[in-house]
Amino acid sequence: MTTHDLRQPTIHTAGLAAAEAVANKALNLSPHSRKSLAGLAHQTLAIECLRPQLLLFLSSDEAGDLQLCGVHEGDISTRVTGTIEDFLDLARASDPSAELINGAIQVQGDTSLLLSMQKILAGVEIDWEAPLVDSFGDVIGHQLAEILRGVLSWSSQAGSSLRRQISEFAREELRLAPPKIALEELFEDISTLNDTSERLTQRATFLRQRAERLLANE
């Protein structure tokens, strides 16, 4: 059994490039998925495994090509952090959304990128394991594949469930107040509703008075 050191730059780059090529070959069979990925261009998802120490970065370009690398010097939109055990639990969970909310994995930043990328790639059959095992050996290759499956390979229903659970968790468990912009929009809607109600009341009064006059003239 061969095991390569993920920290060796040449092996690292070549191995992730092989997995990236396999992913983009699969995406070629799904033009809709590729178009959706293009809409996420230049947003970066960092996947950090604390034990063993592994760090991956996923992003896409304007053409919808998936980019998978081990080094990134720009901004990070979303970071997912956990141990290999945490990612394995997520990959094998019957309810990934519940596992992500209640498990040990931490998600920082814009969760919408994670949910969007998951939704897009969940519908694409990507064999992460073969190129990663070929490049990094059985142990690390399998671990990397499990991490990617855990983070990305949910069903679309799981993504919808996660959105709902995040909302419910924030509202019921954290007792978070609505953000200022949401309150302003609510107040604006209430004001608009009040204005509309007043106009309707005035219109109803006018019509009632007109009807009374018509009946009086009969």
C-alpha positions, 0 to 999 in steps of 0.5 A: 500500500503506497501512501504519499505525503500530501504536503509535497507540493508536486504530488499535491498539485498533480493529485488534486489536478487529476481529481479536478480533471475527473470532476470537470469531465463529469460536468461536461455531461451536465451543461446545466450544472456547469452553467450553474457553477459559472454563476459561483465564479471566484467564490472559494470554499475551503475544506479544512480537516484538522486530523489529519491536517488536510486543506482543500479549496474549491471554486469555479471560473466563468466557464463553469470549470471546477477548480480544486487546489491545496493553496489559495491566497485570496478571500475565502467565502466559506470554510468548513472545518472538522476532523476526518471522523466528523466528515465520515459521519457527514458522508454516511449520515442518513440526514446530512443536514441534521448532522451538519447542524448538530455534529462537530463540523463548523461552517464559517462565512457565507453558507449559501456558497456551500449549499449552492455548490452542494446542490449543483454537484450532488446531481453530478456523478463524480468518482473522487476516489479513483484519481485521489487514491492513484495520486495519494495512496489508499489512506490519504486518497480515501480520506480526501474522497470521503471529505469531498463526498461528505461536504458535497454529495447530499441530495437536493432535499437535504440542502432544502432541509439544511436551509430550514434547519438553519433558519429554525435554529437561529430563530428558536435556539439562538433567539436571534433578532431579525437584522436591521434591513429585514426590520426596515423592509417589514416596517416598509411593508406595514406602511404600504399596507396601511396606505393601501388599507386607507385607500380601500376604506375611502373607496368603500365609503365613496361607493356606499355613499353613492349607492345610498344616493342612487337608492334615495333617487329611485 
